[in-house]
Amino acid sequence: MNDIMNTHQEKLWTKSFIVLTVSYLLLFLSLQMLLSPFPAYAKEQFHPGNFTLSLVTSLFALSAIATRFATASLLRFVHRNTILLAGIVLAALTTFLYPYASTMTQLLVLRVLFGIGFGMTSTVLPTLVSQIIPRKRLGEGVGYFGLSTSIAMSIGPMIGLSVIRDYGFETLSAMGTIAAFAIIPLLLLTRSIPAQSENPKQQMQSIVTASISSSGKAKKGKMLIPALLNMLMSVSYGGLLGFLALFGQEKHLDGIGLFFLFIACTVLIIRPISGRIFDRRGPALVLIPGAIIIIASMLILSYANSMPLVIVSALLYGLGFGAIQPTTQAWMLREASPERHGTVNSLYYNSTDFGVAAGSMLLGIIASASSYSIMYRYAACVMVLFLIVYSIQHIVSRRSNNSSHSAAVGK
């Protein structure tokens, strides 16, 4: 692994990068195959209200967030490989046990345990990848690595909805378990985990310190703004994961799972392109069009009564989602020194999970008081807030840069 890190600094497609990316795809596939069908399954089995139903998604996300913070402290005492393997095993085992839950409470407890395992694994894997991506190709590398999550987020729910309809929840649970467990032999047999470059206690101490400090490059909100933007975008995705299947039932759209397939089509196209644009021109040319496209997607979906409109909405959502997600992550990583990438990845994925959790709960409340169609219009309003936040940040940043340039010229 040292050879990869020392002699191929400008090479992106190393064995480690490919294997870690595939591993991340399997992890998110295990999650996403069950995430969208889960509320429909829980409603059919236990008949909870919409808010209780939203806890299936939000409790998982919140436990993953808490686990990421705890993992930073735990890694000061336990080797990262041990944490990685323990997280994979916990996520796989809880996935296997889902069909055996006999009450809604038991199901929610399993969701919390899965969130813990997922939080451990999804903290370690991106940090390993950030060590081996050449810094000058950071946007491109993060874009390609992020394809693993985008592909899983796009095709996973479609696979899950198809399998649960044709073969039942037990088969779906088994498929999720296999996907998670497959990561272990893949990593071990290929020996693709990069060598740890420094003392783990020192490394994780710097991560913990950076996580609670407002100094350095994170000052002035350089990390928090892209994290906030990613969180706002994830609210709409939480509404899709939690309620799209139920929306399809309400509108009598049998092929609603195809929404995620068409997301995948445009995500695959836009991901590499958006990474290159970010590397060359910065975030503005990606984030603003991406947000406008998602707004259009949510509005079209809210009025959709036929599959052609659903497909148009999906294609647009894939363009916006696939452009924004890697850009916010690469933006955060670019602002941080390499030793702080663990902190950055933790913050980034926490913002995603918090957005999904908040979206699932808040949009679930709106759906209970109105309808799923109106709920998706509120999701579009959240992306308007996204545009407002970014526009304010962009204006403030330009004024700050102009002031700094004027001061330098004056000297």
C-alpha positions, 0 to 999 in steps of 0.5 A, a space after each residue: 500500500 505504501 507503493 500506491 501512496 508514495 509512487 503514484 501520487 498523480 494516479 487516480 485509478 489505483 487498485 485501492 481506489 477501485 476496491 474501496 469504491 466498490 466496497 462503498 457501493 456495496 455498503 450503500 446498496 445494502 442500505 438503499 435496497 431496503 430504505 425505500 421499501 421499508 416504510 411500506 413494509 412497516 405500514 403493512 406489518 404494524 400499521 403505524 401513523 406517518 410520523 411513526 413510519 418516518 422513524 424507520 428512516 430518521 432513527 437510522 440516520 440519527 444513530 449513524 450521525 451519533 456514531 460518527 462522532 463517537 467513532 472519532 473518539 473510539 479510533 484513538 484507542 482501537 485500530 481503524 481496521 477493527 472498527 471497519 470490520 465491526 461496523 460491517 458485521 453489525 450492519 449485516 447482522 441487523 439487516 438479516 434480523 429485520 424480518 424477525 422483528 415482531 413489533 414496531 419497537 423491535 424494528 426501530 431498535 434494529 434500525 438504530 443498531 444498523 445505523 451504528 454499524 453503518 455510521 462506523 463503516 461509512 466514516 472509515 471508508 471515505 477517509 481511506 479513499 481521501 488518503 489516496 486521491 491526488 490533491 490536484 484531482 480531488 474534485 474528479 476523484 471524489 466525483 468518481 468515488 461518489 458515484 458509488 453512493 449515487 448509483 446505490 441511491 439510484 438503483 438500490 430503491 428500484 431493486 428493493 421495490 421490485 424484489 419486495 413486490 415479487 419475492 417478499 421482504 425476507 428475500 430482500 433482507 437476505 440480499 442486503 445482508 449478502 451485499 454488506 458481508 461481501 465487503 469483508 472478503 473483497 477488502 481482505 483478499 485484494 489487500 486494498 486498505 492503504 497503510 496508516 500514515 501516522 500514529 492513529 492516536 495522534 491522527 484521531 486526536 487531531 480529528 476530534 480537536 478539529 471537530 470541536 474547534 472553529 479555528 483554521 480553515 474551518 473558520 468563517 463557515 468554510 466547512 459549515 456552508 457546504 455541509 448546510 447546503 448538502 443537508 438541505 438537498 438531502 431533505 428532498 431525498 429523505 422525502 423520496 426514500 420515505 414516501 415515494 412508494 406510498 405516493 405511488 400507491 396514492 396515485 395508483 402508479 405501479 411502476 413508481 420504482 422506476 423513478 430511481 432507475 431514471 435517477 441513475 441514468 442522469 447521475 452517471 452522466 453528470 457526476 464526472 462532468 460536475 467534478 471537472 467543472 468544480 475543479 476548474 471553475 468552482 462550485 457556483 456553476 454546479 450548485 446554482 443550476 443543480 438546485 434549480 433543476 431539483 426544484 423543477 423535479 419536485 414540482 413536476 413530481 407533485 403534479 404527476 399523475 402518470 409515469 411519463 411525468 414521474 420519469 421526467 421528474 426522475 431524470 431532472 432529479 438525477 441531474 441536480 442530485 448528481 451534480 450537487 452531492 460530489 461538489 459539496 463534498 469536494 468543496 469541503 475537502 478542498 478547504 481542509 488539510 489532508 490530516 483533517 479529511 476524516 473530520 470533513 468526511 464525518 461532517 459531510 455524511 452527517 449532514 447527509 444523514 441529518 437532512 434525510 432524517 429531518 426530511 423524513 420527519 418534517 415531510 412526514 408531518 406535512 404529508 399527514 396534514 395534507 397529501 404527498 403531492 403537497 409534501 413534495 412542493 414543500 421539498 421544492 421550497 427547501 431547495 429555494 432556501 438552498 439557493 438563498 443560502 448559497 447566494 448569500 455565501 457567494 456574495 459575502 465571499 466575493 466581497 471578502 476576497 475583493 477587500 483582501 485584494 484591495 488591502 494587498 494592493 494598498 500595501 
